[in-house]
Amino acid sequence: MILDFFKTATNLKNISRQGWIDKLSLKYPESVADHSYSMAIMGMIISDLEHYDSEKILKMILLHDLAESSIGDYTPDEIDKEEKERIENNAFFEITEKLPSDLKSQYDEIWKEYQYHITPESKIVHQIDKLEMALQAKTYQKEGASKEKTAPFIESARISITHPKLKALFNLIQQD
């Protein structure tokens, strides 16, 4: 049971971030696992600095894109929000079905918390997701992607990030 879960999670290394392919025409963009790792580093630092529940934040970050290991990475242009949520929920709960019941219930609760933005930790994780995306967009700019093509990613982050420390970091990313 646990090995099946590990294999599913490991597949995130093979799932490319679709938005970078679609909008920037990248052949070899970051994987979902790359994105999750960067988010985990950011989440660890922000959580410790801001005195959030670091364990919950790290678990939430590691779980937030797990469904994509089964369904792939859908972009907002491909599917509406409600349908994406339905597909991701089904995939996530199918993945966690393979875990011992105590872990399943814990991870399912963290997933729901993230999906429904119901706690300070879930709200900050959504913003860290956008901050990481902005940092990656800036990295792709430095590697030759045009500002015009990365602008929608930057704008999405600008609108979504409201936490003062994350907003300050976002501003620093833009100045870099």
SEKOLLO-517515 format. One line per field, with one value per residue: x, y, z of N, C-alpha, C, O in turn; residue number from 1. Coordinates in nm, 4 decimals. Example, Ala and Ser with C-alpha at 12.3 -4.5 7.8 and 13.67 -1.06 7.14 Angstrom:
n_u	c(1.3190|1.2850) .
n_v	c(-0.5690|-0.2250) .
n_w	c(0.7800|0.7080) .
ca_u	c(1.2300|1.3670) .
ca_v	c(-0.4500|-0.1060) .
ca_w	c(0.7800|0.7140) .
c_u	c(1.3200|1.2900) .
c_v	c(-0.3300|0.0030) .
c_w	c(0.7800|0.7870) .
o_u	c(1.4236|1.3409) .
o_v	c(-0.3319|0.1138) .
o_w	c(0.8465|0.8039) .
gufi	c(1|2) .
***
This chain:
n_u	c(0.0816|0.1811|0.4047|0.2866|0.1749|0.4125|0.5236|0.3342|0.3600|0.6251|0.5986|0.5430|0.7767|0.7858|0.5910|0.5394|0.5216|0.2483|0.1642|0.3982|0.4815|0.2675|0.2431|0.5041|0.6295|0.8197|1.0412|1.1498|1.0382|1.0194|0.9405|0.6434|0.7235|0.9660|0.8662|0.7143|0.9180|1.0634|0.8627|0.8366|1.0782|1.0503|0.8149|0.8990|1.0818|0.9247|0.7177|0.8570|0.9629|0.7297|0.5903|0.4009|0.2256|0.4585|0.4942|0.2401|0.2182|0.4303|0.3490|0.1102|0.2045|0.3548|0.1503|-0.0215|-0.0186|-0.0317|-0.2338|-0.1915|-0.0043|-0.1444|-0.3387|-0.2226|-0.1124|-0.3369|-0.4203|-0.5673|-0.6771|-0.7465|-0.9498|-1.2426|-1.2635|-1.4265|-1.4590|-1.1925|-1.1362|-1.3087|-1.2058|-0.9430|-0.9931|-1.1143|-0.8979|-0.7017|-0.8175|-0.8372|-0.5687|-0.4830|-0.6308|-0.4847|-0.3333|-0.2582|-0.5373|-0.5244|-0.3304|-0.4439|-0.6828|-0.5716|-0.4191|-0.6177|-0.7732|-0.5921|-0.5666|-0.8322|-0.8470|-0.6565|-0.7733|-1.0078|-0.9329|-0.9375|-0.7927|-0.5299|-0.2857|-0.3470|-0.4136|-0.1711|-0.0130|-0.1295|-0.0531|0.2252|0.2548|0.1959|0.4011|0.6268|0.5794|0.6055|0.8761|0.9867|0.8982|1.0420|1.2978|1.2834|1.2598|1.5155|1.6494|1.5782|1.3062|1.0358|0.9273|0.6680|0.5462|0.5771|0.4365|0.1528|0.1784|0.3221|0.1433|-0.0760|0.0359|0.0927|-0.1646|-0.2663|-0.1019|-0.1026|-0.0059|0.2069|0.4931|0.5343|0.4506|0.6475|0.8685|0.7876|0.7984|1.0739|1.1603|1.0628|1.2241|1.4689) .
n_v	c(-0.1206|0.1329|0.1516|0.1742|0.4295|0.5802|0.5349|0.6614|0.9262|0.9730|0.9865|1.2528|1.3724|1.3282|1.4783|1.7561|2.1116|2.2429|2.5021|2.6435|2.5163|2.5638|2.8500|2.9550|2.7983|2.6051|2.3320|2.1727|2.2247|2.3050|2.0363|1.9162|1.8150|1.9545|2.2132|2.1741|2.1127|2.3561|2.5198|2.3981|2.4635|2.7431|2.7551|2.6405|2.8324|3.0731|2.9891|2.9339|3.1896|3.3393|3.2103|3.0045|2.6867|2.4816|2.2101|2.1372|2.3136|2.2279|1.9641|2.0215|2.1581|1.9539|1.7819|1.9305|1.9287|1.6628|1.5079|1.5575|1.3748|1.1642|1.2685|1.4654|1.8024|2.0421|2.3483|2.6757|2.7554|2.5220|2.3871|2.4360|2.5858|2.4498|2.1941|2.1114|2.1031|1.8967|1.6747|1.6683|1.6268|1.3708|1.2198|1.2659|1.1539|0.8924|0.8250|0.8523|0.6542|0.4258|0.4323|0.3699|0.3944|0.5999|0.7764|0.8345|0.9719|1.1953|1.3176|1.3588|1.5490|1.7641|1.8132|1.8944|2.1226|2.2811|2.2963|2.4391|2.6785|2.7340|2.7896|2.9777|2.8629|2.7305|2.9462|3.0875|2.8982|2.8870|3.1391|3.1159|2.9317|3.0921|3.2800|3.1214|3.0547|3.3082|3.3578|3.1515|3.2306|3.4657|3.3564|3.2118|3.4307|3.5406|3.3426|3.3814|3.3916|3.5959|3.9083|3.9686|3.7170|3.6021|3.7708|3.7187|3.5248|3.6595|3.8676|3.7258|3.6307|3.8757|3.9761|3.7793|3.7550|3.8621|3.8663|4.0493|3.9953|3.8111|3.9652|4.1629|4.0033|3.9211|4.1701|4.2135|4.0035|4.0939|4.3138|4.2080) .
n_w	c(0.0000|0.0896|-0.0734|-0.3266|-0.3006|-0.2771|-0.5328|-0.6921|-0.6020|-0.6773|-0.9495|-1.0006|-1.0752|-1.3415|-1.4555|-1.6366|-1.5855|-1.7144|-1.7913|-1.8498|-2.0775|-2.2536|-2.2606|-2.2782|-2.4576|-2.3862|-2.4103|-2.2131|-1.9377|-1.5829|-1.3585|-1.1897|-0.9467|-0.9126|-0.8777|-0.6411|-0.4600|-0.4522|-0.3501|-0.0993|0.0281|0.0363|0.1888|0.4309|0.5284|0.5356|0.7031|0.9427|0.9976|1.0290|1.2217|1.1744|1.1618|1.0909|1.0240|0.9278|0.7123|0.5463|0.4909|0.3586|0.1339|0.0116|-0.0525|-0.2131|-0.4986|-0.5562|-0.6790|-0.9459|-1.0243|-1.1179|-1.2922|-1.4479|-1.5288|-1.5324|-1.6908|-1.6274|-1.8708|-1.9967|-1.8610|-1.6634|-1.3337|-1.1425|-1.2543|-1.2662|-0.9929|-0.9132|-1.0579|-0.9566|-0.6809|-0.6860|-0.7896|-0.5925|-0.3571|-0.4396|-0.4582|-0.1895|-0.0778|-0.0688|0.1562|0.5092|0.7354|0.9353|0.8366|0.5891|0.6644|0.7930|0.5846|0.3943|0.5265|0.5414|0.2688|0.2029|0.3573|0.2279|-0.0300|0.0218|0.1343|0.4183|0.6469|0.8139|0.7376|0.4963|0.3373|0.3236|0.1945|-0.0610|-0.1492|-0.1405|-0.3431|-0.5638|-0.5381|-0.5810|-0.8463|-0.9656|-0.9164|-1.0695|-1.3237|-1.3532|-1.3559|-1.5962|-1.7666|-1.7438|-1.8722|-2.1290|-2.2028|-2.3063|-2.1595|-2.2166|-2.2562|-2.0060|-1.8482|-1.7814|-1.5779|-1.3830|-1.3271|-1.2263|-0.9898|-0.8646|-0.8126|-0.6422|-0.4156|-0.0933|0.1637|0.3753|0.4020|0.1957|-0.0180|-0.0152|-0.0812|-0.3355|-0.4682|-0.4572|-0.6210|-0.8659|-0.9071|-0.9474) .
ca_u	c(0.0000|0.2650|0.4891|0.2045|0.1686|0.5442|0.5377|0.2479|0.4229|0.7474|0.5608|0.5413|0.9005|0.7637|0.4819|0.5863|0.4267|0.1861|0.1579|0.5249|0.4822|0.1661|0.2626|0.6412|0.6764|0.9399|1.0461|1.1871|1.0106|1.0267|0.8376|0.5605|0.8079|1.0573|0.7838|0.6802|1.0391|1.0891|0.7600|0.8660|1.1853|0.9887|0.7207|0.9743|1.1379|0.8149|0.6485|0.9397|0.9711|0.5989|0.5364|0.2896|0.2450|0.5494|0.4676|0.1188|0.2475|0.5123|0.2639|0.0161|0.2795|0.3886|0.0274|-0.1103|-0.0234|-0.0176|-0.3312|-0.1369|0.0733|-0.2378|-0.4221|-0.1473|-0.1228|-0.4330|-0.4109|-0.6997|-0.7284|-0.7890|-1.0623|-1.2917|-1.2192|-1.5089|-1.4259|-1.0572|-1.1467|-1.3729|-1.1106|-0.8322|-1.0416|-1.1282|-0.7642|-0.6332|-0.8756|-0.8003|-0.4273|-0.4704|-0.7021|-0.3836|-0.2597|-0.3258|-0.6511|-0.4899|-0.2630|-0.5434|-0.7713|-0.4910|-0.3836|-0.7418|-0.8110|-0.4988|-0.6068|-0.9562|-0.8104|-0.5915|-0.8697|-1.1140|-0.8761|-1.0101|-0.7039|-0.4168|-0.1828|-0.3876|-0.4071|-0.0312|0.0375|-0.1746|0.0297|0.3597|0.2423|0.2065|0.5348|0.7197|0.5529|0.6652|1.0215|1.0186|0.8774|1.1581|1.4105|1.2686|1.2924|1.6618|1.6961|1.5406|1.1626|0.9999|0.8444|0.5287|0.4951|0.5754|0.3506|0.0334|0.2183|0.3592|0.0210|-0.1528|0.1012|0.0746|-0.3024|-0.2950|-0.0164|-0.1457|0.0699|0.3101|0.6282|0.5366|0.4412|0.7819|0.9526|0.7425|0.8540|1.2181|1.1724|1.0378|1.3369|1.5908) .
ca_v	c(0.0000|0.2522|0.1560|0.2300|0.5736|0.6351|0.5313|0.7666|1.0553|0.9824|1.0224|1.3989|1.4115|1.3104|1.5661|1.8929|2.2192|2.2660|2.6443|2.6858|2.4598|2.6321|2.9949|2.9913|2.7005|2.5386|2.1874|2.1071|2.3109|2.2399|1.9367|1.9464|1.7860|2.0689|2.3211|2.1408|2.1250|2.4992|2.5668|2.3454|2.5465|2.8720|2.7335|2.6176|2.9607|3.1649|2.9334|2.9547|3.3335|3.3949|3.1284|2.9185|2.5449|2.4416|2.0725|2.1385|2.3823|2.1410|1.8548|2.0775|2.1843|1.8267|1.7179|2.0181|1.8918|1.5175|1.4541|1.5726|1.2551|1.0750|1.3335|1.5657|1.9415|2.1206|2.4931|2.7401|2.7644|2.3905|2.3297|2.5343|2.5654|2.3485|2.0631|2.0786|2.0666|1.7652|1.5743|1.6604|1.5632|1.2272|1.1607|1.2705|1.0571|0.7594|0.8050|0.8327|0.5307|0.3203|0.4543|0.3304|0.4839|0.7195|0.8693|0.8766|1.0753|1.3160|1.3824|1.4048|1.6733|1.8682|1.8412|1.9731|2.2524|2.3538|2.3199|2.5328|2.8015|2.7537|2.8170|3.0648|2.7846|2.7077|3.0750|3.1213|2.8029|2.9340|3.2539|3.0636|2.8719|3.2023|3.3385|3.0311|3.0706|3.4350|3.3383|3.0689|3.3139|3.5548|3.2706|3.1870|3.5566|3.5510|3.2413|3.4211|3.4074|3.7377|3.9639|3.9606|3.5818|3.5712|3.8700|3.6642|3.4551|3.7642|3.9387|3.6350|3.6328|4.0092|3.9864|3.6777|3.7644|3.9709|3.8630|4.1531|3.9419|3.7529|4.0778|4.2222|3.9120|3.9326|4.2951|4.1908|3.9177|4.1762|4.4068|4.1302) .
ca_w	c(0.0000|0.0991|-0.1923|-0.4356|-0.2768|-0.3123|-0.6791|-0.7458|-0.5714|-0.7572|-1.0863|-1.0174|-1.1438|-1.4857|-1.4994|-1.6623|-1.5563|-1.8443|-1.8256|-1.9108|-2.2128|-2.3346|-2.2736|-2.3112|-2.5565|-2.3375|-2.4310|-2.0883|-1.8216|-1.4526|-1.3299|-1.0734|-0.8299|-0.8975|-0.8224|-0.5028|-0.3789|-0.4320|-0.2568|0.0349|0.0837|0.0689|0.2974|0.5540|0.5729|0.5700|0.8190|1.0617|1.0242|1.0643|1.3314|1.1348|1.1883|0.9830|0.9815|0.8459|0.5862|0.4614|0.4431|0.2626|0.0104|-0.0513|-0.1005|-0.2896|-0.6398|-0.5671|-0.7751|-1.0803|-1.0576|-1.1875|-1.3947|-1.5218|-1.4837|-1.6099|-1.6769|-1.6273|-2.0079|-2.0426|-1.7878|-1.5667|-1.1960|-1.0749|-1.3115|-1.2204|-0.8517|-0.9064|-1.1072|-0.8608|-0.5579|-0.7122|-0.8019|-0.4636|-0.2642|-0.4896|-0.4205|-0.0444|-0.0432|-0.0537|0.2810|0.6336|0.7589|1.0128|0.7453|0.4900|0.7190|0.8169|0.4576|0.3325|0.5950|0.4953|0.1306|0.2056|0.4135|0.1188|-0.1374|0.0581|0.1918|0.5437|0.7599|0.7787|0.6670|0.3573|0.2667|0.2957|0.0955|-0.1929|-0.1863|-0.1682|-0.4760|-0.6604|-0.5264|-0.6495|-0.9892|-1.0069|-0.9173|-1.1862|-1.4423|-1.3610|-1.3973|-1.7391|-1.8344|-1.7481|-1.9668|-2.2640|-2.2270|-2.3133|-2.0523|-2.2633|-2.2335|-1.8620|-1.7807|-1.7151|-1.4557|-1.2872|-1.2890|-1.1409|-0.8580|-0.8064|-0.7639|-0.5400|-0.2967|-0.0056|0.2894|0.3640|0.3786|0.0612|-0.1112|-0.0206|-0.1593|-0.4743|-0.5201|-0.4777|-0.7393|-0.9827|-0.9236|-0.9780) .
c_u	c(0.0853|0.3541|0.4130|0.1939|0.3009|0.5632|0.4551|0.3113|0.5480|0.7168|0.5531|0.6685|0.8849|0.6545|0.5364|0.4784|0.3736|0.1822|0.2847|0.5360|0.3893|0.1996|0.4028|0.7033|0.8068|0.9314|1.0696|1.1638|1.0309|0.9162|0.7530|0.6403|0.9086|0.9853|0.7540|0.8011|1.0688|0.9883|0.7891|0.9759|1.1287|0.8959|0.7889|1.0229|1.0260|0.7440|0.7268|0.9491|0.8409|0.5262|0.4053|0.3202|0.3274|0.5225|0.3456|0.1454|0.3294|0.4315|0.1678|0.0851|0.3096|0.2660|-0.0476|-0.1207|-0.0160|-0.1136|-0.2780|-0.0499|-0.0132|-0.3063|-0.3455|-0.1757|-0.2152|-0.4115|-0.5523|-0.7611|-0.7875|-0.9215|-1.1115|-1.2595|-1.2956|-1.4758|-1.2864|-1.0611|-1.2067|-1.2753|-0.9954|-0.8750|-1.0541|-0.9920|-0.6931|-0.6870|-0.8501|-0.6556|-0.4150|-0.5433|-0.6040|-0.3073|-0.3334|-0.4285|-0.6161|-0.4177|-0.3611|-0.6297|-0.6948|-0.4628|-0.5073|-0.7881|-0.7209|-0.5342|-0.7311|-0.9289|-0.7469|-0.6939|-0.9681|-1.0650|-0.9338|-0.9224|-0.5950|-0.3084|-0.2207|-0.3796|-0.2631|0.0279|-0.0064|-0.0886|0.1742|0.3620|0.2606|0.3450|0.6372|0.7037|0.6160|0.8176|1.0637|1.0007|0.9967|1.2830|1.4030|1.2940|1.4434|1.7223|1.6483|1.3924|1.1275|0.9161|0.6969|0.4687|0.4891|0.4812|0.2253|0.0652|0.2501|0.2344|-0.0662|-0.0958|0.0777|-0.0631|-0.3257|-0.2183|-0.0557|-0.0678|0.1869|0.4513|0.6391|0.5274|0.5777|0.8773|0.9157|0.8016|1.0037|1.2431|1.1580|1.1530|1.4632|1.6153) .
c_v	c(0.1261|0.2639|0.2114|0.3814|0.6400|0.6397|0.6422|0.9035|1.0767|1.0231|1.1732|1.4494|1.4043|1.4007|1.7085|1.9929|2.2709|2.4127|2.6949|2.6328|2.5416|2.7783|3.0352|2.8999|2.6331|2.3890|2.1138|2.1992|2.2339|2.1351|1.9838|1.9195|1.8986|2.1853|2.2960|2.1531|2.2727|2.5591|2.5215|2.4266|2.6825|2.8585|2.7132|2.7507|3.0548|3.1174|2.9573|3.1030|3.3895|3.3135|3.0575|2.7763|2.4878|2.3004|2.0675|2.2036|2.2936|2.0230|1.9053|2.1040|2.0539|1.7562|1.7998|1.9855|1.7405|1.4569|1.4608|1.4543|1.1550|1.1410|1.4312|1.7044|2.0187|2.2692|2.5520|2.7510|2.6323|2.3432|2.4325|2.4902|2.4535|2.2084|2.0188|2.0324|1.9264|1.6541|1.5566|1.5931|1.4129|1.1588|1.1567|1.1633|0.9132|0.7260|0.7756|0.7080|0.4172|0.3300|0.3943|0.4364|0.6093|0.8228|0.9230|0.9896|1.2052|1.3908|1.4317|1.5363|1.7893|1.9098|1.9305|2.1144|2.3402|2.3921|2.4317|2.6578|2.8316|2.7827|2.9156|2.9893|2.7619|2.8366|3.1113|3.0251|2.8422|3.0518|3.2118|2.9991|2.9798|3.2683|3.2529|3.0434|3.1999|3.4244|3.2552|3.1475|3.4072|3.4769|3.2431|3.3131|3.5692|3.4518|3.2696|3.4326|3.5564|3.7795|3.9550|3.8223|3.5454|3.6638|3.8106|3.5907|3.5556|3.8363|3.8532|3.6334|3.7675|4.0247|3.8976|3.6943|3.8878|3.9760|3.9613|4.0998|3.8812|3.8610|4.1451|4.1334|3.9152|4.0581|4.2834|4.1035|4.0019|4.2730|4.3360|4.1216) .
c_w	c(0.0000|-0.0232|-0.3120|-0.4231|-0.3169|-0.4637|-0.7437|-0.7234|-0.6568|-0.9010|-1.1082|-1.0855|-1.2945|-1.5414|-1.5136|-1.6263|-1.6906|-1.8853|-1.8934|-2.0530|-2.3018|-2.3613|-2.3177|-2.4162|-2.5151|-2.3634|-2.2996|-1.9684|-1.6919|-1.4409|-1.2121|-0.9455|-0.8055|-0.8293|-0.6747|-0.4111|-0.3497|-0.3351|-0.1144|0.1020|0.1253|0.1898|0.4308|0.6118|0.6196|0.6959|0.9475|1.0980|1.0801|1.1716|1.2956|1.1813|1.0727|0.9331|0.8902|0.7104|0.4932|0.4087|0.3361|0.1289|-0.0619|-0.1084|-0.2045|-0.4383|-0.6612|-0.6694|-0.9179|-1.1209|-1.1335|-1.3060|-1.4840|-1.4676|-1.5764|-1.5847|-1.6761|-1.7674|-2.0571|-1.9837|-1.6861|-1.4240|-1.1249|-1.1242|-1.2671|-1.0749|-0.8361|-0.9462|-1.0077|-0.7309|-0.5758|-0.7179|-0.6671|-0.3690|-0.3095|-0.4502|-0.2715|0.0030|-0.0132|0.0787|0.4009|0.6724|0.8376|0.9261|0.6415|0.5454|0.7448|0.6862|0.3840|0.3952|0.5516|0.3533|0.1264|0.2567|0.3051|0.0116|-0.1048|0.1297|0.3299|0.6645|0.7172|0.7008|0.5211|0.2755|0.2315|0.1925|-0.0452|-0.2403|-0.2147|-0.3070|-0.5833|-0.6569|-0.5991|-0.8003|-1.0419|-1.0144|-1.0380|-1.3154|-1.4620|-1.4047|-1.5465|-1.8212|-1.8506|-1.8474|-2.1091|-2.2935|-2.2225|-2.1928|-2.0896|-2.2337|-2.0850|-1.7845|-1.7156|-1.5841|-1.3447|-1.2366|-1.1969|-0.9990|-0.7894|-0.7434|-0.6422|-0.4097|-0.2156|0.1259|0.2782|0.3346|0.2389|-0.0450|-0.1269|-0.1015|-0.3070|-0.5396|-0.5458|-0.6013|-0.8649|-1.0117|-0.9687|-1.1272) .
o_u	c(0.0636|0.3772|0.4690|0.2028|0.3010|0.6139|0.4999|0.3158|0.5730|0.7992|0.5561|0.6683|0.9614|0.6284|0.5743|0.3591|0.4455|0.1958|0.2789|0.5940|0.4271|0.1855|0.4202|0.8167|0.8936|0.8275|1.0154|1.2589|1.0563|0.8120|0.7880|0.6267|0.9341|1.0371|0.7670|0.7887|1.0961|1.0239|0.7688|0.9670|1.1555|0.8988|0.7420|1.0062|1.0321|0.7141|0.6696|0.9437|0.8418|0.4129|0.3121|0.4282|0.2723|0.5276|0.3479|0.1006|0.3003|0.4454|0.1467|0.0293|0.2919|0.2779|-0.1297|-0.2243|0.0041|-0.0766|-0.3153|-0.0240|0.0391|-0.3294|-0.3986|-0.2527|-0.1757|-0.3875|-0.6468|-0.8833|-0.8695|-0.9961|-1.0318|-1.2321|-1.2356|-1.4659|-1.2654|-0.9966|-1.1596|-1.2636|-0.9550|-0.8011|-1.0097|-0.9727|-0.6316|-0.6093|-0.8422|-0.6249|-0.3436|-0.5189|-0.6372|-0.2249|-0.4541|-0.4088|-0.6719|-0.4409|-0.3610|-0.6474|-0.7478|-0.4804|-0.5026|-0.8367|-0.7690|-0.5320|-0.7340|-0.9822|-0.7795|-0.6994|-1.0070|-1.1458|-0.9752|-0.9743|-0.5712|-0.2469|-0.1361|-0.3429|-0.2363|0.1106|0.0723|-0.0559|0.2381|0.4607|0.3325|0.3987|0.7236|0.8024|0.6735|0.8799|1.1647|1.0806|1.0455|1.3641|1.5042|1.3443|1.4928|1.8315|1.6748|1.3557|1.1838|0.8448|0.6113|0.3537|0.4044|0.4499|0.1932|-0.0142|0.2104|0.2216|-0.1235|-0.1702|0.0465|-0.0764|-0.3968|-0.2654|-0.0441|-0.0647|0.2601|0.5211|0.7408|0.5895|0.6185|0.9572|1.0033|0.8491|1.0547|1.3370|1.2331|1.1763|1.5543|1.7129) .
o_v	c(0.2160|0.3744|0.2877|0.4533|0.7439|0.7386|0.7083|0.9864|1.1879|1.0867|1.2183|1.5564|1.4668|1.3995|1.7722|1.9637|2.3338|2.4437|2.7788|2.6985|2.5833|2.8250|3.1363|2.9218|2.6073|2.3268|2.0054|2.2458|2.1134|2.1451|2.0800|1.9923|1.9347|2.2468|2.3867|2.1986|2.3093|2.6391|2.5972|2.4555|2.7310|2.9410|2.7631|2.7771|3.1094|3.1970|2.9965|3.1384|3.4762|3.3453|3.0516|2.7493|2.4501|2.2747|2.0008|2.1543|2.2854|1.9864|1.8388|2.0751|2.0445|1.6786|1.7446|2.0131|1.6955|1.3628|1.3788|1.4351|1.0700|1.0769|1.4753|1.7215|2.0565|2.3111|2.4860|2.7553|2.6312|2.2690|2.5073|2.3731|2.3719|2.1148|1.9021|1.9341|1.8473|1.5527|1.4441|1.5110|1.3359|1.0527|1.0561|1.0901|0.8226|0.6125|0.6833|0.6612|0.3236|0.2436|0.3709|0.5549|0.7156|0.9429|1.0420|1.0921|1.3137|1.5124|1.5355|1.6249|1.9001|2.0285|2.0303|2.2124|2.4582|2.5072|2.5091|2.7355|2.9447|2.7990|2.9344|3.0444|2.7728|2.8344|3.1605|3.0661|2.8316|3.0617|3.2672|3.0112|2.9598|3.3073|3.3044|3.0427|3.2009|3.4758|3.2848|3.1324|3.4250|3.5277|3.2502|3.3046|3.6042|3.4733|3.1910|3.4798|3.6323|3.6991|3.9359|3.8123|3.4660|3.6376|3.8488|3.5949|3.5387|3.8627|3.9039|3.6346|3.7725|4.0797|3.9363|3.6516|4.0013|4.0798|3.9565|4.1553|3.8976|3.8498|4.1798|4.1834|3.9124|4.0528|4.3368|4.1281|3.9834|4.3098|4.3990|4.0602) .
o_w	c(-0.0812|-0.0723|-0.3908|-0.5227|-0.3829|-0.5166|-0.8374|-0.8142|-0.7032|-0.9668|-1.2227|-1.1463|-1.3680|-1.6617|-1.4153|-1.6352|-1.7682|-2.0037|-1.9833|-2.1395|-2.4113|-2.4743|-2.3858|-2.4588|-2.5985|-2.3412|-2.2778|-1.9056|-1.6923|-1.5058|-1.1437|-0.8472|-0.6906|-0.7361|-0.5925|-0.2974|-0.2354|-0.2486|-0.0195|0.2213|0.2352|0.2812|0.5330|0.7308|0.7298|0.7849|1.0492|1.2158|1.1675|1.2077|1.3758|1.2339|0.9692|0.8128|0.7868|0.6069|0.3738|0.2920|0.2347|0.0231|-0.1833|-0.2033|-0.2778|-0.4987|-0.7740|-0.7396|-1.0018|-1.2397|-1.2056|-1.4085|-1.5858|-1.3731|-1.6866|-1.4714|-1.7193|-1.7811|-2.1490|-2.0476|-1.6294|-1.3979|-1.0549|-1.0448|-1.2343|-1.0386|-0.7543|-0.8773|-0.9781|-0.6765|-0.4906|-0.6585|-0.6317|-0.3076|-0.2267|-0.4135|-0.2322|0.1142|0.0595|0.1089|0.3958|0.6454|0.8105|0.9402|0.6102|0.4795|0.7210|0.6784|0.3181|0.3249|0.5280|0.3209|0.0545|0.2046|0.2923|-0.0315|-0.1922|0.1806|0.3554|0.7749|0.5979|0.6095|0.4324|0.1580|0.1219|0.1110|-0.1392|-0.3586|-0.3041|-0.3796|-0.6812|-0.7606|-0.6700|-0.8739|-1.1508|-1.1074|-1.1017|-1.4078|-1.5736|-1.4822|-1.6162|-1.9333|-1.9578|-1.8998|-2.2001|-2.4011|-2.1436|-2.1328|-2.0031|-2.1910|-2.0439|-1.6683|-1.6031|-1.4901|-1.2294|-1.1170|-1.1005|-0.9009|-0.6704|-0.6341|-0.5495|-0.3043|-0.2618|0.1919|0.1792|0.2498|0.1715|-0.1507|-0.2377|-0.1807|-0.3935|-0.6530|-0.6443|-0.6770|-0.9606|-1.1268|-1.0226|-1.1703) .
gufi	c(1|2|3|4|5|6|7|8|9|10|11|12|13|14|15|16|17|18|19|20|21|22|23|24|25|26|27|28|29|30|31|32|33|34|35|36|37|38|39|40|41|42|43|44|45|46|47|48|49|50|51|52|53|54|55|56|57|58|59|60|61|62|63|64|65|66|67|68|69|70|71|72|73|74|75|76|77|78|79|80|81|82|83|84|85|86|87|88|89|90|91|92|93|94|95|96|97|98|99|100|101|102|103|104|105|106|107|108|109|110|111|112|113|114|115|116|117|118|119|120|121|122|123|124|125|126|127|128|129|130|131|132|133|134|135|136|137|138|139|140|141|142|143|144|145|146|147|148|149|150|151|152|153|154|155|156|157|158|159|160|161|162|163|164|165|166|167|168|169|170|171|172|173|174|175|176) .
***
